[in-house]
Amino acid sequence: MWYQQPVQNGIWTCAGSPIWPGYINTNHQNPGCGGLGSWFLQLARPGLWICPYTPIPASYHTGTYNGSYCGGLGAWVLIRN
């Protein structure tokens, strides 16, 4: 059974959950959601680090990469066009 609630800034979601327009995943935990993995969802804004497999919102692009972010998966800094 899964617990569901409306999308909001600063919420952990289970792997496979939809990423709503304007939001990005900014962190990852392997043990979350009973071992399935969980993602931290935030409203997109310049300067946040975006995890892999996250759609880049319109009017943004990515910059510098850091391999230690997103629970070791790596991430790119989000930049506004």
N, C-alpha and C positions, 0 to 999 in steps of 0.2 A: 504494500500500500504506500502511496506517495502523498505527501502533504503539499497542497498547492495554494498559492496566494498571488495577488496581482503583482505585476512587475513594479519595482521601486529601486531607487538609487541605493547602492550599498547592500545588496542581498546576495547570499550564497545560493546557487542553483546547482542541481545535479547535472552531470554530463548527459547530453542529449536534449536538454531543455531548449526551447527556442530563445534566440537572441533578438529582442525587440528592436525595431528601428531606433537609432539614436543612442543605443547602449553598446558597451563593449565589455569583454572579459578582461579583468586586470590582475587576476591571481588564480592559482590552481592548487588544489590539495588532493593528493592521491587517495588518502583514506576516507575522504568525505563521501556521503551518501552510501554508506555501507560498503565501501571499497570500490564503488563505481567511479568515484572522482567527483569533485565539485569545483565550480567556477564562481569567482566574485564578480558580480555585474555592477557596472557604474555607468552613469550618463557620460557620454563622450565629451571631453574637453581637452584643449591643448595641454601637453605636458604629462598626460597619463601614459602608462606603459600598456600596450595592447598585446594580449597573448596570441599565440598561433591559433589558427582555425576560427578566428573572429572576423566577421565582415567589417570592412573599414567604412564608416559612415560617409555619406556624401559630404563634400567640401573639406575632407581631411585626407592626409597622406601620412606615411610613416617615415621616420628618420633613423636615428642611431639604434643599433641592436645591442642588447645586453643578455648574455646567455644565462645569467643567474636569476632572472626574474621569472614570474609565473610558476613558482614551485620548481624551478630548474628547467622548464621547457624553453625559456628564452622569451624575449619580448622586444617590441619596437616602440619608440617614443611616438606619440601621436602629435601631429602638426596640422594646423589649420591652413588650408590653401589660401 
